């Protein structure tokens, strides 16, 4: 008997990657014959994207941090919201301490679940080394009391082991990698030689302004090399305006973005006709994998670095430091590498997707089929 299982993630913000994670996880539950019960930061948005799912409002989850937010924002808790018997938290980069309030929120939710004796499992999360001592403390507690923990890349696994020792950490993969058939558009435009899908996000050592300046220079250099970039926005809250400003300044034409009113099927159409993908967004790279488009990664975060490392393509991953000259040198190197080893790279990508789909499906099923208790790993050391 599985009981009432709820999934918590970054749903409701319209970020294509987060919503695709939700689609994968509700699919896992449906395959098990379990009603999909998910928490959303905006249930109205989530209902529009996935109308067959029962969406609950995070504002009605009575953890301590949320109660304080409700008081500040004058939101009344609705009575009668069901509490689940078990919770699965994941996937993605949920447990970061930048901003610190983000991790405080997740710690508060898990603390409330512990107080209610409701087990929670961490599924396919990626980790970043905490920036503060408080962040370390909070993340260690989240890891310590989870009924089980699976992480979606080896780098995250190493970070977890460094933070808190337990002997049951597992390596899994991003669940979106199970959605290959769902995400392929029904009609695909012919691949256009030199057309590159570029998926940036606001970023920069000195904030968004430097991010714009950096990407303008990189995109200019890309065009000088005979490539045609098309900007793809993954997050409507952050990327659309950023990409539009970039595109307008360089006269690149319309920015491609996912239309939530059309649902998630065929979302891979954002890269329609592209020969390659230059991705800063993690799920831009995941889509490239599923669509079998050679890719270069521009890493602003450990999750991007971890993915490319697990793929065996660390040489095709550039850690962003604001230096457009070294970024363009990386583009030159990466394009040569992909031209020379295209067949080898694509074979490795296909193998990774197949392995990931099997591993992730089995991992989620294992969490659902287990009978966990709320655990205190006091004897595991620290």
Helices and strands as residue ranges (DSSP letters): E 5-8, H 16-31, E 37-40, H 43-49, E 54-57, G 58-60, H 64-73, E 86-89, H 100-115, E 119-125, H 133-145, E 148-151, H 154-163, E 169-171, G 175-178, H 180-183, E 195-199, H 208-224, E 228-233, H 239-250, E 256-257, G 260-262, G 267-271, E 276-279, H 282-291, E 295-299, H 302-310, G 314-316, E 317-319, H 324-369, G 378-380
